[in-house]
Amino acid sequence: MPAVIGSRHLLFGNHMGSKKYFVLLFLFVLGKTTLGQDKIKLIGIIEDCATKKPLPNATIQCMGYVPRIIPLYKKTTTSDANGKFTIEVPNGSKNSFTINLIGYETYDPRSLQQCNSNTDSLPIGFICLKPSVKGLKEVEVVAHKELLQLKADRIIYDVKNDKTAAANNIQTLVSRLPFFSLSSDGKLLYKNSPRYKVFIDGRPSGLARYDPNMYLQTVQGQTVDKIEIITSPTAKYDMEGNSIIINVITKKMENGYSINLNSKGDSFGALGGGGGYDEIRSLGFRCVFLCQ
């Protein structure tokens, strides 16, 4: 009898051990599957819009983020001999793509693409590039400088080297950047939110505090050196909540002086703005804006 009891006890013990083993094996496989879907591979093909021939050696730059989980990131790759490219991004991320190739216009839709998949890859199809106006008759060898730089706490937009900047105001230029958009009533939004503050040369702008959209509409791109989108302001900026900073850095004048902007408000809703050069013999100006 003791032997039988011992056998039953041994059998029961083996059964429990097997059960635990299968549970652990299931969790391991599930974990591997879940981790495998944390990232997905975007697969696309670059081709000529006119001839439909694949384009090798195109540079594909991807900038994206995962809302409330992963901050801004940037990845770069190139197309192979068949025009195919593969780039790995977090599953559930929103991405913006820029594609460059000598002899072709830059592909820059300035829109976000939601990337979700239940598998480890996501085909995004064919992307065609238009031949540049110069074509092959005029070949310019120039040093290419990226207009956008992505750092840990900010996006830097090199306005002075953007040929389209002079003809546009700051609101229009910023609205083209990744994660920015314009609302139906013309308000600038960052990730569909108006939570941002405008700084001029690293300092809060009193004029922009009352109506940042109106202010950004009045500043022309030709007066700006660069724009910093500070996505993670430090304590020195004394920011509230999850607001970001749009820091407009103005151009220096030929004599080394820069433009100063200042403002004041009154109880009638009028904003007064003044400015001038630091040199007493130079030109100054004054303007008044009425709040709507």
C-alpha positions as a Markdown table, in Angstrom:
| # | Residue | x | y | z |
|---|---|---|---|---|
| 1 | Met | 0.0 | 0.0 | 0.0 |
| 2 | Pro | 2.7 | 2.5 | 0.8 |
| 3 | Ala | 4.3 | 1.7 | -2.5 |
| 4 | Val | 1.1 | 2.4 | -4.3 |
| 5 | Ile | 0.6 | 5.7 | -2.5 |
| 6 | Gly | 4.2 | 6.5 | -3.3 |
| 7 | Ser | 3.6 | 5.8 | -7.0 |
| 8 | Arg | 0.4 | 7.9 | -7.1 |
| 9 | His | 2.3 | 10.7 | -5.3 |
| 10 | Leu | 5.1 | 10.4 | -7.8 |
| 11 | Leu | 2.7 | 10.5 | -10.8 |
| 12 | Phe | 0.9 | 13.5 | -9.4 |
| 13 | Gly | 4.2 | 15.3 | -8.9 |
| 14 | Asn | 5.3 | 14.6 | -12.5 |
| 15 | His | 1.9 | 15.8 | -13.7 |
| 16 | Met | 2.3 | 19.1 | -11.8 |
| 17 | Gly | 5.8 | 19.5 | -13.2 |
| 18 | Ser | 4.7 | 19.0 | -16.7 |
| 19 | Lys | 1.9 | 21.4 | -16.3 |
| 20 | Lys | 4.3 | 24.1 | -15.0 |
| 21 | Tyr | 6.6 | 23.4 | -17.9 |
| 22 | Phe | 3.9 | 23.8 | -20.6 |
| 23 | Val | 2.7 | 27.1 | -18.9 |
| 24 | Leu | 6.2 | 28.5 | -19.0 |
| 25 | Leu | 6.7 | 27.3 | -22.6 |
| 26 | Phe | 3.4 | 29.0 | -23.6 |
| 27 | Leu | 4.4 | 32.3 | -21.9 |
| 28 | Phe | 7.8 | 32.2 | -23.6 |
| 29 | Val | 6.3 | 31.7 | -27.0 |
| 30 | Leu | 3.7 | 34.4 | -26.4 |
| 31 | Gly | 6.4 | 36.8 | -25.2 |
| 32 | Lys | 8.5 | 36.1 | -28.3 |
| 33 | Thr | 5.4 | 36.7 | -30.5 |
| 34 | Thr | 4.5 | 39.9 | -28.8 |
| 35 | Leu | 8.1 | 41.2 | -28.9 |
| 36 | Gly | 8.3 | 40.3 | -32.6 |
| 37 | Gln | 5.3 | 42.6 | -33.3 |
| 38 | Asp | 6.8 | 45.6 | -31.3 |
| 39 | Lys | 8.6 | 46.5 | -34.5 |
| 40 | Ile | 7.5 | 46.2 | -38.1 |
| 41 | Lys | 9.4 | 46.5 | -41.4 |
| 42 | Leu | 8.0 | 49.0 | -43.9 |
| 43 | Ile | 8.7 | 47.8 | -47.4 |
| 44 | Gly | 8.4 | 50.0 | -50.5 |
| 45 | Ile | 9.7 | 50.5 | -54.0 |
| 46 | Ile | 11.0 | 53.8 | -55.5 |
| 47 | Glu | 10.3 | 54.3 | -59.2 |
| 48 | Asp | 10.4 | 56.9 | -61.9 |
| 49 | Cys | 7.0 | 58.6 | -62.4 |
| 50 | Ala | 7.4 | 58.7 | -66.1 |
| 51 | Thr | 9.1 | 55.5 | -67.1 |
| 52 | Lys | 8.0 | 53.4 | -64.1 |
| 53 | Lys | 11.6 | 52.1 | -63.8 |
| 54 | Pro | 12.9 | 51.3 | -60.4 |
| 55 | Leu | 15.3 | 53.9 | -58.9 |
| 56 | Pro | 18.3 | 52.6 | -56.9 |
| 57 | Asn | 20.4 | 54.6 | -54.4 |
| 58 | Ala | 17.5 | 56.9 | -53.3 |
| 59 | Thr | 17.8 | 58.2 | -49.8 |
| 60 | Ile | 14.8 | 57.5 | -47.6 |
| 61 | Gln | 14.5 | 59.4 | -44.3 |
| 62 | Cys | 11.8 | 58.4 | -41.9 |
| 63 | Met | 10.9 | 60.6 | -38.9 |
| 64 | Gly | 8.2 | 59.4 | -36.4 |
| 65 | Tyr | 6.9 | 58.8 | -32.9 |
| 66 | Val | 4.5 | 56.6 | -31.0 |
| 67 | Pro | 1.9 | 58.8 | -29.2 |
| 68 | Arg | 2.5 | 58.9 | -25.4 |
| 69 | Ile | 5.0 | 56.0 | -25.6 |
| 70 | Ile | 8.1 | 56.6 | -27.8 |
| 71 | Pro | 9.5 | 60.2 | -28.4 |
| 72 | Leu | 10.7 | 61.5 | -31.8 |
| 73 | Tyr | 13.1 | 59.3 | -33.7 |
| 74 | Lys | 14.8 | 59.5 | -37.2 |
| 75 | Lys | 15.9 | 56.6 | -39.4 |
| 76 | Thr | 17.6 | 56.6 | -42.8 |
| 77 | Thr | 18.1 | 54.0 | -45.5 |
| 78 | Thr | 18.6 | 53.7 | -49.3 |
| 79 | Ser | 16.9 | 51.8 | -52.1 |
| 80 | Asp | 18.6 | 48.8 | -53.6 |
| 81 | Ala | 19.3 | 48.0 | -57.3 |
| 82 | Asn | 15.6 | 47.1 | -57.7 |
| 83 | Gly | 14.4 | 50.3 | -56.1 |
| 84 | Lys | 13.3 | 48.4 | -53.0 |
| 85 | Phe | 13.8 | 49.7 | -49.5 |
| 86 | Thr | 13.1 | 48.3 | -46.0 |
| 87 | Ile | 13.0 | 50.4 | -42.8 |
| 88 | Glu | 12.1 | 49.2 | -39.3 |
| 89 | Val | 9.8 | 51.3 | -37.2 |
| 90 | Pro | 7.8 | 50.7 | -34.0 |
| 91 | Asn | 4.4 | 49.1 | -34.5 |
| 92 | Gly | 1.6 | 51.7 | -34.0 |
| 93 | Ser | 3.9 | 54.6 | -34.9 |
| 94 | Lys | 3.2 | 57.7 | -37.0 |
| 95 | Asn | 5.8 | 58.4 | -39.6 |
| 96 | Ser | 6.7 | 61.1 | -42.1 |
| 97 | Phe | 8.9 | 60.2 | -45.1 |
| 98 | Thr | 11.3 | 62.3 | -47.2 |
| 99 | Ile | 13.0 | 60.8 | -50.3 |
| 100 | Asn | 15.9 | 62.4 | -52.2 |
| 101 | Leu | 17.7 | 61.3 | -55.4 |
| 102 | Ile | 20.0 | 63.3 | -57.6 |
| 103 | Gly | 18.1 | 64.4 | -60.8 |
| 104 | Tyr | 14.7 | 64.1 | -59.2 |
| 105 | Glu | 12.4 | 66.3 | -57.2 |
| 106 | Thr | 12.4 | 65.7 | -53.4 |
| 107 | Tyr | 9.4 | 63.6 | -52.3 |
| 108 | Asp | 8.1 | 65.3 | -49.2 |
| 109 | Pro | 4.3 | 64.9 | -48.7 |
| 110 | Arg | 4.6 | 66.5 | -45.2 |
| 111 | Ser | 1.9 | 64.1 | -43.9 |
| 112 | Leu | 1.9 | 61.5 | -41.2 |
| 113 | Gln | 1.4 | 57.8 | -42.0 |
| 114 | Gln | -0.1 | 55.5 | -39.4 |
| 115 | Cys | 1.8 | 52.2 | -39.4 |
| 116 | Asn | 0.0 | 49.3 | -37.7 |
| 117 | Ser | 0.4 | 45.6 | -38.6 |
| 118 | Asn | -0.4 | 42.2 | -37.0 |
| 119 | Thr | 2.6 | 40.8 | -38.9 |
| 120 | Asp | 6.3 | 41.7 | -38.9 |
| 121 | Ser | 6.1 | 43.6 | -42.2 |
| 122 | Leu | 3.9 | 46.2 | -43.8 |
| 123 | Pro | 4.0 | 46.9 | -47.6 |
| 124 | Ile | 3.6 | 50.6 | -48.4 |
| 125 | Gly | 3.6 | 50.1 | -52.2 |
| 126 | Phe | 5.2 | 52.1 | -54.9 |
| 127 | Ile | 6.5 | 55.7 | -54.5 |
| 128 | Cys | 7.3 | 57.6 | -57.7 |
| 129 | Leu | 9.7 | 60.4 | -58.1 |
| 130 | Lys | 9.4 | 63.2 | -60.7 |
| 131 | Pro | 12.5 | 64.1 | -62.7 |
| 132 | Ser | 13.8 | 67.6 | -61.8 |
| 133 | Val | 13.2 | 70.5 | -64.2 |
| 134 | Lys | 17.0 | 70.8 | -64.9 |
| 135 | Gly | 17.1 | 67.1 | -66.0 |
| 136 | Leu | 20.4 | 65.9 | -67.3 |
| 137 | Lys | 21.3 | 69.0 | -69.3 |
| 138 | Glu | 22.3 | 70.9 | -66.2 |
| 139 | Val | 24.1 | 69.0 | -63.5 |
| 140 | Glu | 25.0 | 70.9 | -60.3 |
| 141 | Val | 27.4 | 69.5 | -57.8 |
| 142 | Val | 26.5 | 71.0 | -54.5 |
| 143 | Ala | 27.0 | 70.1 | -50.9 |
| 144 | His | 23.7 | 68.9 | -49.6 |
| 145 | Lys | 22.7 | 70.1 | -46.2 |
| 146 | Glu | 19.6 | 68.7 | -44.4 |
| 147 | Leu | 17.0 | 71.3 | -43.6 |
| 148 | Leu | 15.9 | 69.4 | -40.5 |
| 149 | Gln | 18.0 | 68.1 | -37.7 |
| 150 | Leu | 16.6 | 65.9 | -35.0 |
| 151 | Lys | 18.1 | 66.0 | -31.5 |
| 152 | Ala | 17.0 | 64.5 | -28.2 |
| 153 | Asp | 15.0 | 67.5 | -27.1 |
| 154 | Arg | 14.2 | 69.4 | -30.3 |
| 155 | Ile | 13.8 | 69.6 | -34.1 |
| 156 | Ile | 15.9 | 72.3 | -35.8 |
| 157 | Tyr | 14.7 | 73.7 | -39.0 |
| 158 | Asp | 17.4 | 75.5 | -41.1 |
| 159 | Val | 15.2 | 78.3 | -42.6 |
| 160 | Lys | 17.9 | 80.3 | -44.2 |
| 161 | Asn | 18.9 | 77.4 | -46.5 |
| 162 | Asp | 15.3 | 76.7 | -47.5 |
| 163 | Lys | 14.7 | 78.3 | -50.9 |
| 164 | Thr | 10.9 | 78.4 | -50.3 |
| 165 | Ala | 11.2 | 80.2 | -47.0 |
| 166 | Ala | 11.4 | 83.8 | -48.2 |
| 167 | Ala | 8.0 | 83.7 | -49.9 |
| 168 | Asn | 6.2 | 82.4 | -46.8 |
| 169 | Asn | 5.5 | 83.4 | -43.2 |
| 170 | Ile | 6.6 | 81.5 | -40.1 |
| 171 | Gln | 3.2 | 79.9 | -39.5 |
| 172 | Thr | 3.1 | 78.4 | -43.0 |
| 173 | Leu | 6.7 | 77.1 | -42.7 |
| 174 | Val | 6.1 | 75.5 | -39.3 |
| 175 | Ser | 2.9 | 73.9 | -40.4 |
| 176 | Arg | 4.9 | 71.9 | -43.0 |
| 177 | Leu | 7.1 | 70.3 | -40.3 |
| 178 | Pro | 6.4 | 66.8 | -39.0 |
| 179 | Phe | 3.6 | 66.6 | -36.4 |
| 180 | Phe | 2.3 | 70.2 | -37.2 |
| 181 | Ser | -0.9 | 71.0 | -39.0 |
| 182 | Leu | -3.4 | 73.8 | -39.5 |
| 183 | Ser | -7.0 | 73.5 | -38.1 |
| 184 | Ser | -10.1 | 74.3 | -40.1 |
| 185 | Asp | -10.0 | 77.9 | -38.8 |
| 186 | Gly | -6.3 | 78.4 | -39.6 |
| 187 | Lys | -4.8 | 77.8 | -36.2 |
| 188 | Leu | -1.4 | 76.1 | -35.9 |
| 189 | Leu | -1.5 | 72.8 | -34.0 |
| 190 | Tyr | 1.2 | 70.4 | -32.8 |
| 191 | Lys | 0.0 | 66.8 | -32.6 |
| 192 | Asn | -3.6 | 68.2 | -32.9 |
| 193 | Ser | -3.0 | 70.5 | -29.9 |
| 194 | Pro | -2.5 | 74.2 | -29.6 |
| 195 | Arg | -0.3 | 73.8 | -26.5 |
| 196 | Tyr | 2.9 | 75.7 | -27.5 |
| 197 | Lys | 4.6 | 79.0 | -26.7 |
| 198 | Val | 6.5 | 81.2 | -29.1 |
| 199 | Phe | 10.0 | 82.4 | -28.1 |
| 200 | Ile | 12.2 | 84.9 | -30.0 |
| 201 | Asp | 15.9 | 84.3 | -29.9 |
| 202 | Gly | 15.5 | 82.1 | -26.8 |
| 203 | Arg | 13.2 | 84.5 | -24.9 |
| 204 | Pro | 9.4 | 84.6 | -24.4 |
| 205 | Ser | 7.7 | 86.9 | -26.8 |
| 206 | Gly | 5.2 | 89.2 | -25.2 |
| 207 | Leu | 3.5 | 90.0 | -28.5 |
| 208 | Ala | 3.1 | 86.3 | -29.4 |
| 209 | Arg | 1.7 | 85.5 | -26.0 |
| 210 | Tyr | -1.6 | 87.3 | -26.8 |
| 211 | Asp | -2.1 | 85.8 | -30.2 |
| 212 | Pro | 0.7 | 83.4 | -31.3 |
| 213 | Asn | -1.0 | 82.6 | -34.6 |
| 214 | Met | -1.3 | 86.2 | -35.7 |
| 215 | Tyr | 2.3 | 86.8 | -34.7 |
| 216 | Leu | 3.6 | 83.9 | -36.7 |
| 217 | Gln | 1.7 | 85.1 | -39.7 |
| 218 | Thr | 3.3 | 88.5 | -39.5 |
| 219 | Val | 6.9 | 87.3 | -39.4 |
| 220 | Gln | 8.4 | 86.5 | -42.8 |
| 221 | Gly | 10.8 | 83.6 | -43.5 |
| 222 | Gln | 13.4 | 85.9 | -45.0 |
| 223 | Thr | 14.0 | 87.5 | -41.6 |
| 224 | Val | 14.6 | 84.2 | -39.8 |
| 225 | Asp | 17.8 | 82.1 | -39.5 |
| 226 | Lys | 16.3 | 79.0 | -38.1 |
| 227 | Ile | 13.4 | 77.6 | -36.0 |
| 228 | Glu | 13.8 | 75.3 | -33.0 |
| 229 | Ile | 10.9 | 73.1 | -32.0 |
| 230 | Ile | 11.8 | 72.3 | -28.4 |
| 231 | Thr | 9.8 | 69.2 | -27.6 |
| 232 | Ser | 11.2 | 68.6 | -24.1 |
| 233 | Pro | 11.7 | 72.0 | -22.5 |
| 234 | Thr | 14.0 | 72.0 | -19.4 |
| 235 | Ala | 13.1 | 73.6 | -16.1 |
| 236 | Lys | 14.7 | 76.9 | -17.0 |
| 237 | Tyr | 11.9 | 77.6 | -19.5 |
| 238 | Asp | 9.2 | 77.4 | -16.7 |
| 239 | Met | 6.7 | 75.7 | -19.0 |
| 240 | Glu | 3.3 | 74.4 | -18.0 |
| 241 | Gly | 2.0 | 70.9 | -18.6 |
| 242 | Asn | 3.2 | 69.3 | -21.8 |
| 243 | Ser | 3.6 | 72.5 | -23.8 |
| 244 | Ile | 6.4 | 72.8 | -26.4 |
| 245 | Ile | 8.4 | 75.9 | -27.5 |
| 246 | Ile | 8.6 | 77.3 | -31.0 |
| 247 | Asn | 11.9 | 79.3 | -30.8 |
| 248 | Val | 12.3 | 81.7 | -33.8 |
| 249 | Ile | 16.0 | 82.6 | -34.2 |
| 250 | Thr | 16.3 | 85.8 | -36.3 |
| 251 | Lys | 19.0 | 86.6 | -38.8 |
| 252 | Lys | 21.9 | 88.8 | -37.8 |
| 253 | Met | 22.3 | 92.0 | -39.8 |
| 254 | Glu | 25.5 | 92.8 | -41.8 |
| 255 | Asn | 26.9 | 95.0 | -39.1 |
| 256 | Gly | 26.5 | 92.1 | -36.6 |
| 257 | Tyr | 23.4 | 93.5 | -34.9 |
| 258 | Ser | 20.1 | 91.6 | -34.7 |
| 259 | Ile | 16.5 | 92.8 | -34.6 |
| 260 | Asn | 14.9 | 93.4 | -31.3 |
| 261 | Leu | 11.2 | 92.8 | -30.9 |
| 262 | Asn | 9.2 | 94.0 | -27.9 |
| 263 | Ser | 5.5 | 94.5 | -27.1 |
| 264 | Lys | 3.0 | 95.8 | -24.6 |
| 265 | Gly | -0.7 | 95.4 | -24.0 |
| 266 | Asp | -3.5 | 97.6 | -22.6 |
| 267 | Ser | -7.0 | 97.1 | -21.2 |
| 268 | Phe | -8.6 | 97.9 | -24.6 |
| 269 | Gly | -7.2 | 94.8 | -26.2 |
| 270 | Ala | -4.6 | 96.6 | -28.3 |
| 271 | Leu | -1.1 | 95.2 | -28.7 |
| 272 | Gly | 1.8 | 97.6 | -29.2 |
| 273 | Gly | 4.9 | 96.4 | -30.8 |
| 274 | Gly | 8.2 | 98.2 | -31.3 |
| 275 | Gly | 11.6 | 97.3 | -32.6 |
| 276 | Gly | 14.8 | 98.6 | -34.0 |
| 277 | Tyr | 18.5 | 98.0 | -34.2 |
| 278 | Asp | 20.9 | 98.3 | -31.3 |
| 279 | Glu | 22.8 | 101.2 | -33.1 |
| 280 | Ile | 21.2 | 104.6 | -32.5 |
| 281 | Arg | 21.6 | 105.9 | -36.1 |
| 282 | Ser | 19.8 | 103.0 | -37.7 |
| 283 | Leu | 16.2 | 102.6 | -38.7 |
| 284 | Gly | 13.4 | 101.8 | -36.2 |
| 285 | Phe | 9.7 | 101.0 | -36.6 |
| 286 | Arg | 6.5 | 100.8 | -34.6 |
| 287 | Cys | 3.3 | 98.9 | -35.2 |
| 288 | Val | 0.0 | 98.3 | -33.5 |
| 289 | Phe | -2.2 | 95.2 | -33.8 |
| 290 | Leu | -5.8 | 95.1 | -32.6 |
| 291 | Cys | -7.0 | 91.8 | -31.0 |
| 292 | Gln | -9.9 | 90.2 | -32.7 |
